[in-house]
Amino acid sequence: MTTASEARSPLLSPPTGADLLAEYRPAADRAFLTGPTRSLLAEGRYLSVHDPAEAGRMLTAARADLPAPVLVGAIPFSPDRPAELFVPERVRHAAPVAASLRALPAPDAPAAGPWTRRPVPAPDDYRAAVAEAVRLMGEDPSLAKVVLARTLELGSPGGTDIPAMLRRLLHRDPHGYTFAVPAGGTATLIGASPELLVSRRDRHVVSNPLAGSAARSSDPAEDRRRAEALARSEKDLAEHAFVVDAVRRALAPHCADLVVPERPSLIRTAAMWHLSTTVTGTLRDPSTSALDLALALHPTPAVCGTPTDRARDLITTLEPFDRGLYTGVVGWGDASGDGEWVVTLRCAEADGDRLRLFAGAGVVAASVPEDELAETGAKFRTFLHAVGLENSE
């Protein structure tokens, strides 16, 4: 069968991001990523990379067979877990899907079932974990923040239509970072993250940490009130400041002319308002790659906590599941060192008839367990919408 991009002359009409998305099919040797600057479709597995520290050497070696090798995939939350990265045999680039979204038919509204649903942990257990974290912060002032997550396990006998889910995610939030990459075995990691961990183009470096969130409202007046309340919230501003300071300290050894705005701005997705700060700088050493910077930043307090080691230990104690690739890093990098890596948020792991959703909330000393539970519920809405279950867990 002739594909959309094969049917045209590349000299007359190069493929669009929508074309690449239309050709994507989930497989262990395929990946699709799109964001504000470009779309990428990777096909074929030239080699696998399970240790991110080896990526630069492997990309250099791949130049013997590939004219412009690229690394794509995901890095897990835990440093003890292997990465799911690979160098594809073929990579095609295009403009962001948002630029050609009108050419991409909106998928039919998904049926609301039959889906089974199982929250892990149960809501009462999640409230108890938040309360325990707040108690420990009261006993140990050095523990400033911990991010506690929960999952929602969905099951459907019909399985998951991943390309259709990608289209629904893109129509809902066209300007974020949408991805589908191999997650090990037959699983696929699919998501629509709002948060750029770091990008590098030549010597220009950008990071856009997000921390501090509020659920959107369908009522415009209430939605505006929630945004204004978030911008004034002492609790959320303090949480955001933890993250921005950590990003600044991680980038400072690598960047000159580092610019960090004094106050955050507000950005929105279809489901959430977020406090946002865009940090920019100039790379000191041109041999430092985007992946090197991502590894220096990961994990930020936005997905782990402060201090990192103490927060990670508490996550291991209080979360009754393995995060895997959730709150890790997903993206691409090339042999010249350029690349774009985003925080693995608003994501799910799809495997056969199972879809495992993830959401987390930053817990600080002023946190209220019921509020943090509500925040995770609001974050689940990105994927619940994609499967027709937006208004119910």
N, C-alpha and C positions, 0 to 999 in steps of 0.2 A: 504494500500500500504506500502511495506517495504521501509524504508528510507535507505540512504547510510550508516549511522552509525549503524543502526539496523542490517544490513546485514553482519556485520563483528564481530568477537570476539574482545571485547575491550582489552583483554589481548594480542592479537596478533597484532592488528592494531588500536590504538586509533584514534578518529576522528581528522581530520585536520581542519584548519581554513576554507578551501574551503568547507569541508563537512558541517560545521555549517552554512556558508553562503547559501549553497544550500538548507538547511532546513528552513531558515528564511522566514516567511510570515508576512507582516505587520498586527498588531492587537493591541488593547489597552492593552494587557497583554503579549506583546512580544517585545524584544529589541535585537539588534545585534550591537556589537562594535568590532573593530579590530584596532590594532596599531602596533608599532614596537616590543612590548614584548609579546602580546597574543591576542587571539580572545575570545569572550564571547557571548553565546546565552542564553538569559533569557526567560523563559516560565512560564505562570501562574502568577496571581497577588495574593500574600499572603496578602499584605496590601499596601495601598497608603500612601505616605508621601508628604504633601503639604508645610510643614514648615521645611526647612533644619536643623534648630536648634534642631529639635526633632529626627533627623535621628539616632544619636548614641543611644538614649534611646530605640527607636523602634527596632534597630538591636539587642540590648541586649535582649529585650523581645522576639524577634523572635527565639532566641536560644532554647526556650522551645519546639518548634515544628520543627525547621529546623536545621540540623547539622552544616551548615556553611552559615548563611544568608549573602546576598549581597544586596546592594542598587544600583539601576541603574536608569538612566534617565537624566533629564535636569532641570536646574535652570534658570529662566528668567533674562533678563538684569535689569529690575526694581525690587527693593526690595519690592514693593507694590503688585507684582503679585505672585500667588501661584506657587510653583514648580511642575513639572511633574515627580515625583520620585516614585518608587515602589520597594518593596521587592518581588522578584519572588519566586514562589514555587520550581522551578528547575533552576539550572544554570549549563551549561556545558562550560568548558574551552578547548582551543586548542592553538596551535602555531599561530603566525600571519598568516593572509591569504597570505601575500607576500611570505611566505615560501612554499606555495603549489599553487601558482598562475598558474603555468603551467598546473596543473590538472583542472583548472577552465576555461572552454572554453570561449574565448572572445565572447561577445555578438555581434550579427549582428549590423551593423551600423544602428542607429535609423533613421526612416523616418523624413524628415524635416517638417512635418506638418500632418494635419492642426492644427496650433497653432495660437491663438490670443495672442497679446502682448500689455501690457499697462504699461509704466514706471510710477512709483509714487515716488517722484514728476517727472514731465516732465524735460528733460535736462535743459531747460532755467531756470526753477524754482530752480533746484539744483545748477546751477552756481550762481544764485542770493543768495541762502542761504550761499554758501561758501564765497561770497563777503561780505555778512553781518557779518559773523563770523570774517573775517579778519578785517573789520572795527571796530568791538567791541574790538578786541585784541589791535588795535591801541589806543583806548580810555582807555583800562584797561590792563596795562602790567601784572597784576597778572593772567590774563586769558592767559595761555601759549599754550593750545591746546584744540581742541574739535574735536571729530570724528563725521562726518556727513555721514549718510547712505541713501541709496535709495533702492527701491524694483523694481522688474520686475515681473509683474503678467502674467503668461502664462495660457492659457486655451485650453483644447483639449477634444472633445467629446468622445474620446476613453479612457480617464483617463490616469493614470500614472502607469507604470509597475515598482514598487519600487525595487524588487529584481534585475531586469535587469539594472536599473539605478545604483544600488550599484556595480554591476559587472563592469559597464563602468567606474565608478569613481575609482575603485580599479585598473583596467588595466591602467588608465591614471596616477594615483598617488599612487603606491602600498605601499609606505613607510610612508604615513601620518596616520591620525586617521580618519577612516571611520565609520559612525554610522547611525543607523536608530532606533529611539526610539519614544514612544507615545508622542503626542503633545497636548493631550486633545481632547475629543470627538472622531471623526473618523480620525483626522489628524495624520500624521507621520512627524517627523523632521528627515530629511536625509541630510547627509553632509560628507565632506572630509576636515577636518580642518588640517592645518599645524602646529598649535600652542599648545604645552603642557603648560597648566597653572601650574599644579603641580602634581607630583607623590610622593608617599611615599611607601617605602618597608623597613620594620623594622624601623630603625631610619635614613635611607638614603633618603634625600629629593632632588628633581630635579625640576627646573622650566626653561622653555625655551621661554622667551618673544621674540616676533617678532614685529618690527615696522620699517617703512621705506621700500618702495616697488617700484619695477619697472616691467613693463610688459616684458615677454619673447618675443623673435623674432624667427621666423623660419629660419632666416639667421644666421649661426654660428658666423660670424664676428660681425654682429650687436648685436647679443645676448651677446657676450663677452663684447662689448663696453658698453652696457647698464648695465651689472653687474659691470664693473669697475667704471662707472660713479656713480652708486648707492653707492659703497664703499667709494667714495670721496665726496659725496654730503653733504655739511654743513647742509642744511635743513633737510635731512633724518637722519644724524648722531645726530643732536640735538633732533629730534623727538624720535629716538631710546633711547637716553640717559634719556629722561623723563621717559620712561617705565621701563628701567632697574633700575633706582634709586628708583622708586616706589616699584618694586618687592623686591629690597634689603631691603628697610625700612619695608615692610610688613613681610618679613621672619625673619629679625634680632631678634625680640623678641622670636621667636620660635626655632631658629637654632643656634648652635655653629659651628665654623669652616666654616663660609659662604664664598664661593669662587665666586667672581664676576670678570670675565675677563675684562681687561681694554678696549679692543676694540671688536666690534662685528665681526662675520664672515658672510659669505654669504651662504644662502641655497636656493634651487630652488624647485619649483613645476612645473607642466607642463605649467602653465600659468604665473607664477610670480617669480621674484627674491625677497628675503627678507633679511634684516639685522637681524641677530640672535645672541643671547647671551645665553649660557647655565649656569645657576646659580645652584650651589650645596651646600648642607649643611648637618649637622648632627642634628637630632631632640633633643632638650633639654629635653622635657617631653614626654615619650613614650605614654602617654594617649592622646596626640594631634593627631587627625586623619588627613588623607589626605583631607577629606571634610572640617575639621576645617581650614586647611591651604588654601584651595580653597576659602572659604568664607572670609578669611582675605585678600586675594589678589584681589577678584572680587569687582568692575570692575577695571581693570588696565587702565592706560592712553592709551593703544593700542586700546581699544574699547570705551572709554568714553572721556577722556581728563584730563586736569590739570588746576586748582584744580577740584576734582571729583564733588563736589556739584554744583559748578558754571557751569561746562561743562554739567552735566546732565540736569540742568535747561534750558540751551541753546538748547540742543537736543530736549527737550520737545517743545520748542518754534518753532524751525526751521524745524523739521522733521514732515511731515503731515501724519504719520502712527505710529502704535504701533509696536515696535520691537518684542514684545513677547519673544520667546526663543532665537532669534538672538542676538549675542554678550553676551549671558549668558555663562553657563558652562554645559558640558555634560560629562558623564563618569560613573564610578562605585567606590564603596568603600565597604570594608568588615567589619565584626564585630571586627576584630583585629586592625582596623585603617588604614590598607594598602588601596591603591586605586590609581586611575589615572583619572584626570579631565582635560579636554581640553577646550579651548575657542571655542565657537560655531560660527565658521566662515565657509565660502564657503558652505553655507547650503541653504536649501529650505524647505518650509512647503508644504507637499503634502496632498490634501484632495479631493477625488473624481476626478473630471475632472479639478481641479485647482492646479497649482504649483506656489508658491510664492517664488521668489529668493530674496536674500539680498546681498548687498555689501556696504562697507563703505571706507572712506579715512580720514586720519588724517590731520586736518587743523591747520596750524600754521601761524604766522604772515607773513611768506614768501610765503604762498601758492598762487597758480594761479588757479582760478576757472576751467579753461579749463583742466588743468593738473589733478585736482582731479576728474573731471568727467571722464576723460580717464582712471584713475586708477580704478574707480568702474566698468567701462565697461570691463576692462581687468579681473577683479575678477569675473564678471558674467560668463566669458568664461568657468569656470569649469563646471557649470551646463548647459550652452548653448550647450556645446559639448555633454553632456549626453543625450540631447533631439534632437540633430541634428540641432541646431541653432547657432553653435559657431560663425559664421561670421556675425551674424545679431542680432540686438535688435529689 
